[in-house]
Amino acid sequence: MALDEPKENDEIMSNNGITYLMEKQLFEQVKPVTVDFVESAYGSGFSIASSLAKGASCGSCSHC
């Protein structure tokens, strides 16, 4: 995840007042995508889930 400005080839999604951007081509490959904020004994942060199979190549994402 990173801060970015919308581009022509981005899919724009909003959830609970937060706007998310994802390149349209990637979005088509992995939809549906869910983004949740989670808190646990290990800390807190965002959890990103998609239809992309675990272990599949996913470029620069760190949640595979």
DSSP file (Angstrom, degrees, kcal/mol; ACC not computed):
  #  RESIDUE AA STRUCTURE BP1 BP2  ACC     N-H-->O    O-->H-N    N-H-->O    O-->H-N    TCO  KAPPA ALPHA  PHI   PSI    X-CA   Y-CA   Z-CA
    1    1 A M              0   0    0      0, 0.0     2,-0.3     0, 0.0    45,-0.0   0.000 360.0 360.0 360.0 143.8    0.0    0.0    0.0
    2    2 A A        -     0   0    0      2,-0.0     2,-0.3     0, 0.0     0, 0.0  -0.984 360.0 -96.8-155.4 158.3    1.1    3.5   -0.8
    3    3 A L        +     0   0    0     -2,-0.3     2,-0.3     2,-0.0     0, 0.0  -0.630  54.7 157.6 -77.6 138.1   -0.3    7.0   -1.1
    4    4 A D        -     0   0    0     -2,-0.3     3,-0.0     3,-0.0    -2,-0.0  -0.983  40.7-114.5-156.6 160.6   -1.0    7.8   -4.7
    5    5 A E        -     0   0    0     -2,-0.3    16,-0.0     1,-0.1    -2,-0.0  -0.775  47.6 -94.2 -96.5 146.4   -3.0   10.1   -7.0
    6    6 A P        -     0   0    0      0, 0.0     2,-0.3     0, 0.0    -1,-0.1  -0.310  42.7-163.6 -61.3 141.2   -5.7    8.6   -9.3
    7    7 A K    >   -     0   0    0      4,-0.0     3,-1.8     1,-0.0    -3,-0.0  -0.789  34.9-101.0-120.4 167.3   -4.6    7.9  -12.8
    8    8 A E  T 3  S+     0   0    0      1,-0.3    -1,-0.0    -2,-0.3     0, 0.0   0.799 120.9  49.3 -58.1 -32.5   -6.5    7.2  -16.0
    9    9 A N  T 3  S+     0   0    0      2,-0.1    15,-3.0    15,-0.0    16,-0.4   0.097  90.9 109.9 -98.6  22.7   -5.9    3.4  -15.7
   10   10 A D  E <   -A   23   0A   0     -3,-1.8     2,-0.5    13,-0.3    13,-0.3  -0.762  61.7-139.3-100.9 144.6   -7.0    3.1  -12.0
   11   11 A E  E     -A   22   0A   0     11,-4.1    11,-2.0    -2,-0.3     2,-0.5  -0.872  24.9-149.2 -91.0 131.0  -10.0    1.4  -10.5
   12   12 A I  E     +A   21   0A   0     -2,-0.5     2,-0.3     9,-0.2     9,-0.2  -0.919  20.0 174.5-111.5 126.4  -11.3    3.6   -7.7
   13   13 A M  E     -A   20   0A   0      7,-2.8     7,-3.7    -2,-0.5     2,-0.4  -0.950  12.5-159.1-128.5 147.6  -13.1    2.1   -4.7
   14   14 A S  E     +A   19   0A   0     -2,-0.3     2,-0.3     5,-0.3     5,-0.2  -0.976  12.3 171.4-128.0 144.2  -14.3    3.6   -1.4
   15   15 A N  E >  S-A   18   0A   0      3,-2.4     3,-1.8    -2,-0.4    -2,-0.0  -0.922  71.5 -13.7-152.7 123.1  -15.1    1.9    1.9
   16   16 A N  T 3  S-     0   0    0     -2,-0.3     3,-0.1     1,-0.3    -2,-0.0   0.857 129.1 -50.7  52.7  40.6  -15.9    3.6    5.2
   17   17 A G  T 3  S+     0   0    0      1,-0.2     2,-0.5     0, 0.0    -1,-0.3   0.499 115.0 113.9  80.6   3.9  -14.7    7.0    3.9
   18   18 A I  E <   -A   15   0A   0     -3,-1.8    -3,-2.4     2,-0.0     2,-0.4  -0.927  55.9-146.0-110.9 132.2  -11.4    5.7    2.7
   19   19 A T  E     -A   14   0A   0     -2,-0.5     2,-0.4    -5,-0.2    -5,-0.3  -0.829  13.8-167.0-100.2 132.7  -10.6    5.7   -1.1
   20   20 A Y  E     -A   13   0A   0     -7,-3.7    -7,-2.8    -2,-0.4     2,-0.4  -0.910   3.9-157.1-117.9 144.7   -8.5    3.0   -2.6
   21   21 A L  E     +A   12   0A   0     -2,-0.4     2,-0.3    -9,-0.2    -9,-0.2  -0.951  13.7 172.1-120.5 141.8   -6.9    2.9   -6.0
   22   22 A M  E     -A   11   0A   0    -11,-2.0   -11,-4.1    -2,-0.4    -2,-0.0  -0.981  42.9-100.0-147.2 137.6   -5.8   -0.2   -8.0
   23   23 A E  E  >  -A   10   0A   0     -2,-0.3     4,-2.7   -13,-0.3   -13,-0.3  -0.341  34.8-129.2 -55.2 131.0   -4.6   -0.5  -11.5
   24   24 A K  H  > S+     0   0    0    -15,-3.0     4,-2.3     1,-0.2     5,-0.2   0.858 105.4  53.1 -55.7 -41.3   -7.6   -1.7  -13.6
   25   25 A Q  H  > S+     0   0    0    -16,-0.4     4,-1.0     1,-0.2    -1,-0.2   0.920 112.9  43.8 -63.2 -43.8   -5.7   -4.6  -15.2
   26   26 A L  H >> S+     0   0    0     -3,-0.3     4,-1.6     1,-0.2     3,-0.6   0.918 111.1  55.1 -65.5 -43.2   -4.6   -5.9  -11.8
   27   27 A F  H 3X S+     0   0    0     -4,-2.7     4,-2.0     1,-0.3     3,-0.2   0.897 104.6  53.7 -57.3 -42.2   -8.1   -5.4  -10.4
   28   28 A E  H 3< S+     0   0    0     -4,-2.3    -1,-0.3     1,-0.2    -2,-0.2   0.817 110.2  48.4 -62.7 -30.4   -9.6   -7.5  -13.1
   29   29 A Q  H << S+     0   0    0     -4,-1.0    -1,-0.2    -3,-0.6    -2,-0.2   0.788 123.8  27.7 -79.2 -29.0   -7.2  -10.4  -12.3
   30   30 A V  H  < S+     0   0    0     -4,-1.6    21,-2.5    -3,-0.2    22,-0.4   0.466  89.9 166.4-117.1  -2.9   -7.7  -10.4   -8.5
   31   31 A K     <  +     0   0    0     -4,-2.0     2,-0.1    -5,-0.2    19,-0.1  -0.248  49.1  57.3 -62.5 150.7  -11.3   -9.1   -7.9
   32   32 A P  S    S-     0   0    0      0, 0.0    19,-0.5     0, 0.0     2,-0.4   0.562  72.7-179.0 -76.8 153.3  -13.0   -9.2   -5.6
   33   33 A V        -     0   0    0     17,-0.2     2,-0.4    -2,-0.1    17,-0.2  -0.969   7.8-167.5-120.0 134.0  -10.6   -7.3   -3.2
   34   34 A T  E     -B   49   0B   0     15,-2.7    15,-2.6    -2,-0.4     2,-0.5  -0.977   3.4-164.8-122.6 139.5  -11.4   -6.5    0.4
   35   35 A V  E     +B   48   0B   0     -2,-0.4     2,-0.3    13,-0.2    13,-0.2  -0.988  15.1 173.1-122.7 123.4   -9.4   -4.2    2.6
   36   36 A D  E     -B   47   0B   0     11,-2.5    11,-3.3    -2,-0.5     2,-0.6  -0.949  30.7-131.2-128.6 149.0   -9.9   -4.3    6.4
   37   37 A F  E     -B   46   0B   0     -2,-0.3     2,-0.4     9,-0.2     9,-0.2  -0.900  34.4-171.4 -96.4 125.5   -8.2   -2.6    9.3
   38   38 A V  E     -B   45   0B   0      7,-3.2     7,-2.2    -2,-0.6     2,-0.4  -0.903  16.1-162.7-122.5 147.3   -7.3   -5.2   11.9
   39   39 A E  E     +B   44   0B   0     -2,-0.4     2,-0.3     5,-0.2     5,-0.2  -0.994  23.1 152.0-125.9 135.0   -6.0   -5.1   15.5
   40   40 A S  E >   -B   43   0B   0      3,-2.6     3,-1.3    -2,-0.4    -2,-0.0  -0.853  61.5 -84.1-146.9-178.7   -4.5   -8.0   17.3
   41   41 A A  T 3  S+     0   0    0     -2,-0.3     3,-0.1     1,-0.3    -2,-0.0   0.726 127.0  55.8 -63.9 -21.3   -1.9   -8.8   20.0
   42   42 A Y  T 3  S-     0   0    0      1,-0.3     2,-0.3     0, 0.0    -1,-0.3   0.547 123.3 -87.9 -89.2  -8.7    0.8   -8.6   17.3
   43   43 A G  E <   -B   40   0B   0     -3,-1.3    -3,-2.6     2,-0.0    -1,-0.3  -0.877  45.7 -77.6 133.8-166.6   -0.2   -5.0   16.3
   44   44 A S  E     +B   39   0B   0     -2,-0.3     2,-0.3    -5,-0.2    -5,-0.2  -0.928  53.8 115.1-134.7 158.5   -2.6   -3.3   13.9
   45   45 A G  E     -B   38   0B   0     -7,-2.2    -7,-3.2    -2,-0.3     2,-0.4  -0.983  58.9 -48.4 169.0-170.0   -2.7   -2.6   10.2
   46   46 A F  E     -B   37   0B   0     -2,-0.3     2,-0.5    -9,-0.2    -9,-0.2  -0.715  36.5-156.2 -94.7 140.0   -4.4   -3.3    7.0
   47   47 A S  E     -B   36   0B   0    -11,-3.3   -11,-2.5    -2,-0.4     2,-0.5  -0.968   9.8-165.4-112.6 126.1   -5.4   -6.8    5.7
   48   48 A I  E     +B   35   0B   0     -2,-0.5     2,-0.4   -13,-0.2   -13,-0.2  -0.957   9.1 179.0-116.4 124.8   -5.8   -7.1    2.0
   49   49 A A  E     +B   34   0B   0    -15,-2.6   -15,-2.7    -2,-0.5     2,-0.3  -0.949   6.3 159.3-126.1 146.1   -7.6  -10.2    0.6
   50   50 A S        -     0   0    0     -2,-0.4   -17,-0.2     2,-0.3   -19,-0.2  -0.871  55.0 -93.8-148.9-178.4   -8.4  -11.1   -3.0
   51   51 A S  S    S+     0   0    0    -21,-2.5     2,-0.2   -19,-0.5   -20,-0.1   0.494  82.6 120.6 -81.1  -3.3   -9.2  -14.1   -5.2
   52   52 A L  S    S-     0   0    0    -22,-0.4    -2,-0.3     1,-0.1     3,-0.1  -0.460  72.7-114.7 -63.3 124.6   -5.5  -14.4   -6.1
   53   53 A A    >   -     0   0    0     -2,-0.2     3,-2.0     1,-0.1    -1,-0.1  -0.325  33.5 -99.7 -63.6 140.3   -4.4  -17.9   -5.0
   54   54 A K  T 3  S+     0   0    0      1,-0.3    -1,-0.1    -3,-0.1     3,-0.1  -0.342 110.0  24.6 -58.7 138.9   -1.8  -18.0   -2.2
   55   55 A G  T 3  S+     0   0    0      9,-0.8    -1,-0.3     1,-0.3     2,-0.1   0.304  91.0 129.5  87.7  -9.5    1.6  -18.6   -3.5
   56   56 A A  S <  S-     0   0    0     -3,-2.0    -1,-0.3     1,-0.1     2,-0.2  -0.457  73.7 -91.7 -74.6 153.3    0.8  -17.1   -6.9
   57   57 A S        +     0   0    0      1,-0.1    -1,-0.1    -2,-0.1    -4,-0.1  -0.465  50.0 169.2 -65.8 129.0    3.2  -14.5   -8.2
   58   58 A C    >   -     0   0    0      1,-0.3     3,-1.7    -2,-0.2     2,-0.2   0.033  32.7-134.1-135.4  29.4    1.9  -11.0   -7.2
   59   59 A G  T 3  S-     0   0    0      1,-0.2    -1,-0.3     3,-0.0     0, 0.0  -0.340  77.8  -6.7  63.4-119.7    4.7   -8.6   -7.9
   60   60 A S  T 3  S+     0   0    0     -2,-0.2    -1,-0.2     2,-0.0     2,-0.1   0.336  94.6 121.3 -99.7   7.5    5.4   -6.2   -5.1
   61   61 A C    <   -     0   0    0     -3,-1.7     3,-0.3     1,-0.1    -3,-0.1  -0.435  47.3-157.7 -72.2 148.7    2.5   -7.0   -2.7
   62   62 A S  S    S+     0   0    0      1,-0.2    -1,-0.1    -2,-0.1    -3,-0.0   0.253  76.8  76.3-108.4  10.9    3.7   -8.1    0.7
   63   63 A H              0   0    0      1,-0.2    -1,-0.2   -16,-0.0    -2,-0.1  -0.046 360.0 360.0-113.9  31.6    0.6  -10.0    1.8
   64   64 A C              0   0    0     -3,-0.3    -9,-0.8   -10,-0.1    -1,-0.2   0.451 360.0 360.0 -88.6 360.0    1.0  -13.2   -0.3
